[in-house]
Each structure stands twice: as C-alpha cells, then as structure tokens.
Amino acid sequence: MQTTSPLYSTTHVTPLGDLTLIASDHGLRAILWPKESPRRAGIATRPRRDPDHPILKQTAAQLDEYFAGTRKSFEIPLDLDGTRFQVAAWRALARIPFGSTTSYGQQAAALGIPTAARALGAANRANPVCIVLPCHRVIGADGKLTGFAGGLPTKQWLLDHEARVLMATIVSTPQWPSPHPTQQRLSMPVA
C-alpha cells in the first residue's frame, strides 16, 4: 500500500487574485486560481495550512519576482501527480521560453508525438502548477487563445505581462556600442 505525503497550503496575493499554493515535503503540487477546486489538480485530501512551509515560501517569493518582472523561469522542486503522459507534457511546458508562445501541435511535435495535439491539450488543461509550468504560453494553431483554467482574460494578462517585461528589457539594454568618449581639447601654445 502506497502512502501519500502530507500536503500543506497557503494563500498568496498576486495581481491576478489570491492563489492557493499546495506542496508536499517533496515539492510544489499545485497552484490554484481563486475559487478553483483542489480536485481539479488531483488533490482529494484537505491540505494543512502552513504559510511557513519552505517550498510554499520559495514559491511565493519566486511568484512575486515573476510578477515584478525580475524572474523569467522558476527553480522550485515539483511533486507532480499525474499519468506519465501528463507529467511529460507538463514538464515540456517549462521549455517554452518566457514571452514566447507555441501551439499544441508544436508542443506535440517537440515531444516526438506530432499526432497528439488534442491529448496534449487535455493534459495542459489538467496542469496543476499554472504559471510555474506555463501552459498560458500554449495557444491554438490559428494564433488564438484557447481554454485556460484561470480564464482567457487571465491568459491574455500573463502573455501581455511577459511581453511588457521583454520590451522593458530590450529598451533598457543598449543594442549598439557606446559612443566613443568625447575628445578632450588639448592645450596648445599660442605663438
């Protein structure tokens, strides 16, 4: 009989509302949108409230950095609970670059299963760790936004946020060498 690790939770205030963070001692298990049921993330037991749990504190700090525009990827241990296919699909989400999008078909091709776009869509819908595993970066083949557990306005907000962060980075980083220092005038004897 397999024993399950106890789960811990906290609520974290973000620009997108209060997110519920859930972790085991092994890693982050879920990030839930406001009013989202833990059952959608495969969590059947009620987690014990512990805002001081180290993984929850680490997650909250990195989410704050993401929303502040200073973090583009996450370094949080994950404790994903899903089928082998789901876990592979979720982990592949982390390889989509910040500020980029891909389609379900492109994600399937990258996993070596180009005919599995619909199955990947279903797996992404079940992604328990939104934002950290950025399913918001996956869009329809026609470039339109498609289903998202946090709602399409939230998906658009996340994509716009990442675009703003990238634009600010480009604007603040010179793309050309600095101009030569101005030449100083040398004193010359007057005859």
C-alpha positions in Angstrom: 0.0 0.0 0.0 1.4 3.4 -1.1 1.5 6.1 1.5 0.9 9.7 0.5 2.9 12.6 1.7 1.0 15.2 3.8 0.1 18.3 1.9 0.5 21.9 3.0 -1.2 25.1 1.7 -1.1 28.8 1.9 -2.9 31.7 0.0 -0.7 34.1 -1.8 -1.9 37.6 -3.1 -0.9 38.3 -6.7 -2.1 40.8 -9.4 -4.4 38.0 -10.6 -6.0 37.4 -7.3 -5.4 35.2 -4.3 -3.7 32.0 -5.5 -3.7 28.8 -3.3 -0.3 27.2 -3.2 -0.1 23.5 -2.2 3.1 21.5 -1.6 4.3 18.3 -0.1 7.7 17.9 1.6 9.0 16.8 -1.9 7.8 19.8 -4.0 5.1 22.1 -5.2 2.0 20.1 -6.0 -0.4 22.8 -7.2 -1.2 26.5 -7.8 -4.9 27.1 -7.8 -6.7 30.0 -9.2 -9.3 31.8 -7.0 -12.3 29.7 -6.4 -10.7 26.7 -8.1 -11.2 23.3 -6.5 -8.2 21.3 -5.4 -9.8 18.3 -7.0 -9.0 19.7 -10.5 -5.4 19.3 -9.5 -5.9 15.8 -8.3 -5.9 16.7 -4.6 -8.5 14.8 -2.7 -7.4 15.4 0.9 -7.5 18.8 2.6 -4.0 20.3 2.9 -2.8 21.5 6.3 -2.4 25.3 6.3 1.3 26.2 6.7 2.4 29.5 5.2 5.9 28.9 6.6 6.5 25.6 4.7 9.8 26.2 2.9 8.5 25.1 -0.5 5.5 27.4 -0.2 7.7 30.3 0.9 10.1 29.7 -2.0 7.1 29.5 -4.5 5.6 32.7 -3.1 8.9 34.6 -3.4 9.5 33.4 -7.0 5.9 34.3 -8.0 6.5 37.8 -6.6 9.7 38.1 -8.7 7.8 36.9 -11.8 5.1 39.4 -11.3 7.7 42.2 -10.6 9.3 41.3 -13.9 12.6 40.1 -12.4 12.1 36.3 -12.9 11.6 34.6 -16.2 11.9 30.9 -15.1 11.2 29.1 -11.9 13.5 27.0 -9.7 11.1 25.2 -7.5 11.1 21.4 -6.8 7.9 19.9 -8.2 5.9 17.0 -6.9 3.7 16.3 -9.9 0.9 13.8 -9.6 -0.4 12.6 -12.9 0.0 9.9 -15.6 3.4 9.5 -17.3 2.0 11.3 -20.4 0.6 14.2 -18.3 3.9 14.7 -16.4 5.9 14.6 -19.6 3.5 17.2 -21.1 3.7 19.4 -18.0 7.5 19.3 -17.8 7.7 20.2 -21.5 5.8 23.4 -20.7 8.9 24.6 -18.8 10.9 24.6 -22.0 8.7 27.2 -23.7 10.7 30.4 -23.5 9.5 33.3 -21.5 7.5 35.7 -23.6 7.0 33.1 -26.4 4.0 31.0 -27.5 3.7 27.7 -29.1 0.8 25.7 -30.4 -0.5 22.3 -29.1 0.7 20.8 -32.4 4.2 22.3 -32.0 4.3 21.1 -28.4 3.3 17.6 -29.5 6.0 17.6 -32.2 8.6 18.7 -29.7 7.7 15.7 -27.6 8.1 13.4 -30.6 4.4 12.6 -30.9 3.1 15.0 -33.6 -0.4 13.5 -33.8 -1.1 14.0 -30.1 -2.1 17.7 -30.1 -5.5 17.0 -28.7 -4.1 14.8 -26.0 -1.6 17.5 -25.1 -4.5 20.0 -24.9 -6.2 17.7 -22.4 -3.0 17.3 -20.4 -2.3 21.0 -20.3 -5.9 21.6 -19.1 -5.0 19.4 -16.1 -1.7 21.2 -15.4 -1.8 21.6 -11.6 1.1 24.1 -11.5 0.0 27.1 -13.5 2.5 30.0 -14.2 5.4 27.9 -13.0 4.7 25.4 -15.7 3.5 28.0 -18.2 0.5 26.4 -20.0 -0.6 30.0 -20.7 2.1 30.1 -23.4 0.3 27.4 -25.5 -2.2 28.8 -28.0 -4.3 27.4 -30.9 -2.7 26.7 -34.2 -4.5 29.7 -35.6 -2.8 32.0 -33.1 -6.0 32.4 -31.0 -6.2 31.9 -27.2 -7.7 28.6 -26.2 -9.0 27.2 -22.9 -7.2 28.1 -19.7 -8.2 27.2 -16.1 -7.7 30.8 -15.0 -9.9 32.1 -17.9 -8.9 33.6 -21.2 -8.6 37.2 -19.8 -6.0 35.9 -17.3 -4.2 34.0 -20.0 -4.0 37.2 -22.1 -2.8 39.2 -19.0 0.1 36.7 -18.4 1.1 36.9 -22.1 0.9 40.7 -22.1 2.9 40.8 -18.8 5.7 38.7 -20.3 5.7 40.9 -23.5 6.0 44.1 -21.3 8.9 42.6 -19.3 10.7 41.6 -22.5 10.1 45.1 -24.1 11.4 46.8 -20.9 14.5 44.6 -21.1 15.1 45.4 -24.8 14.6 49.2 -24.2 16.9 49.2 -21.2 19.7 47.2 -22.9 21.7 49.0 -25.5 21.8 47.2 -28.7 24.8 49.1 -30.1 28.2 50.0 -28.7 28.5 53.1 -26.5 29.6 56.2 -28.4 33.3 57.0 -28.3 34.2 59.3 -25.4 34.3 62.9 -26.5 37.7 64.0 -27.3 39.2 66.4 -24.9 40.7 69.7 -26.1 44.5 69.7 -25.7 46.1 73.0 -24.8 48.4 74.3 -27.4 50.9 77.1 -27.1 49.8 80.2 -28.8 52.5 82.0 -30.9 
